[in-house]
Amino acid sequence: MVVQLFLRASRVQKKRAILTIAAIAWGTLALLMLLSFGEGLGISLQDAWAGMGSDIAVIWPGETTKPWKGMPAGRPIRPRIDDIRLLRERVPGLLGVSGEITSWRTNFTYGDNSVNGPVKGVSTVWGRLRNQIPVAGGRFLNPLDDAQRRRVVFLGDGLAEDLFGSEDPVGKTILIDQVPYTVIGAMIDKMQFGAYSGMDKDHAVIPIRTFYAQYGRDRLSVIILKALDPAQMKATLAEVARVLGSKYAFDPEDERVLGTWDTVETGKIRNNILLGIKIFLSVIGVLTLTVGGIGVANIMYAVVKERTREIGVKMALGARNHWITGPIVLEGLTYTLLGGVAGLLMATVVILLLSLIPTGDSMALKALGKPTLSPVIAATAAGVLGIIGLLAGYFPARRAASVDPAETLRYE
Amino acid sequence: MKTKPNASTNGAVIQMNGIRKVYDTGKIQVEALRGVDLEVYDGELVAIVGPSGSGKSTLMNLIGCLDTPTDGTYRLSGEVVAGLRKEQLATIRNRRVGFVFQNFNLLPQITAYENVEMPLLFGGVSKRKRKQRVEELMARVGLGDRMHHKPTELSGGQMQRVAVARALAMDPDILLADEPTGNLDSTSGGDIMELFQDLWEQGRTMLVITHDAALARRAPRRVEIRDGVIVADQANGAAELLSESIEQARD
């Protein structure tokens, strides 16, 4: 019934309707682009932060600040390679724990190429924790490499390129501080935002026992660990402090002994900031769309004014309120939704075109990410459009309903 | 489609007692009607005459439930109209009153058929019945072949006949016509008058506001209103001379 009336009423004012629809389309485009940018930014930040490894904690051994069991403050605490096994056995709920010892300014030589960089001795689980994915044809360190103290090395992709250029490094022999090592794999290119000891692409990784054999150091630079359940990270870290505290005689409550970077915790903060950015972008988008909605409301006010006599006639013929308001609300909503569909199509095309721009090596472009349309964004936009459309029709409809038929029908 | 007036009204379609209507324009209060008593019975044809500004249109708006009186009681087919809500007034207008206006007031962008269909649509009549009723009415006013023309494609007389068909759509208790021939040439005006005569002869209750002396003469009952009060209410014959004198005075 209402639809029928609407179809009759909207045969006029085509041009005006098209202009309004264009305004809504523009607003929708703005809203969708902003939301999509937020989404793309979120995805790329998530990827980049996961580059270092997701939901891990990094522990730096430090020194005591409180006297404990008759010992003075100020003692350095330096866990050793064997303590990794201790932690693995004593701390429940661990997905994995790895030691890491770094030798900075290490010389790498392949043929005539010589490069300086860090080499890290690590446990084999480190590869999983720290997201070291090998390029096809290679692999990461395995337990046998460690047990047999094999001289094998896994290279960051940047270091591999410096040494080998376009050559495939796997199976080749390089010298690390003049000791020959076989390259067993190289890391794939990845985005990495978080770092505590340089970027992964520039390092070389060898088994921790091999490292001990070559350099004679077994005090850990850092400990990396991940809990089975990220929500239990805090409890797990407390347990680590307790186990090491009882072995090295320090107060587990002494926070300066084990400096800790809990990425589960910082991830939460990061997600909140990201959420803030997304809300900010949405608000701008919604405001832009609201301008379009005001345009629709204006047109509907004009329509009501223009059809005042018509409305009066309908009232005289016995039209109840919804017969008067229904078509106007529907018309406002229709303009809004038509504009919305047009805006969605435009946004899809623009996003498709943007995805064709190569980011190349630009970190900034990569970090900005690709605008991404998700079903959630589409649903949000549809919801916002619906509300704006209803409001844009509602207020003019209310004015229409308040038309005084006696006044309107007076013959002049 | 309509409920017939109940017995207590003695066949009175309109019963007005002490009707006053005051327009409050802020500074000035205009008293358009100053105590009108009027009864119109089933099957009557009443002409309401009077000079401009006498309160004719106000009276028509009140009778047609487009407006409510400031004071006094009004029963339409026995139902007290005062104090009804907007929606209830709309229903009364739909079911009990048919309007014919001086300037036709057809909706310009829809066809004659759709115009006549509109009150039926508002009255919730089924599509099949609407079609039947509209075709019947269009034939009745002699426009069976013009149903799908738009108002702009019709002559003034034809437009007014469409308006009459529309007014009759819901078979109202009373047909209200405000200067129905005012915008028509004498031939078309005459046609409309004949149509009204026919309708009246078929038992339709009608109330016509008019300046048209000829139409006023035809009406069996004339009510003359001046300065918001009824100054004459008489069966035709005696009133005829008075009416003519008014016409002459104005011309």
Interface residues (C-beta under 8 A of the other chain):
Chain A: M1 Q4 L5 R8 A9 R11 V12 R309 E310 V313 K314 M315 A316 L317 G318 A319 R320 N321 W323 D404 P405 A406 L409 R410 Y411
Chain B: S57 N61 G64 L66 D67 K86 E87 A90 T91 I92 R93 N94 R95 V97 F99 F101 Q102 N103 N105 L107 Q109 I110 E114 M118 P119 L121 F122 G123 R166 M170 D178 E179 G182
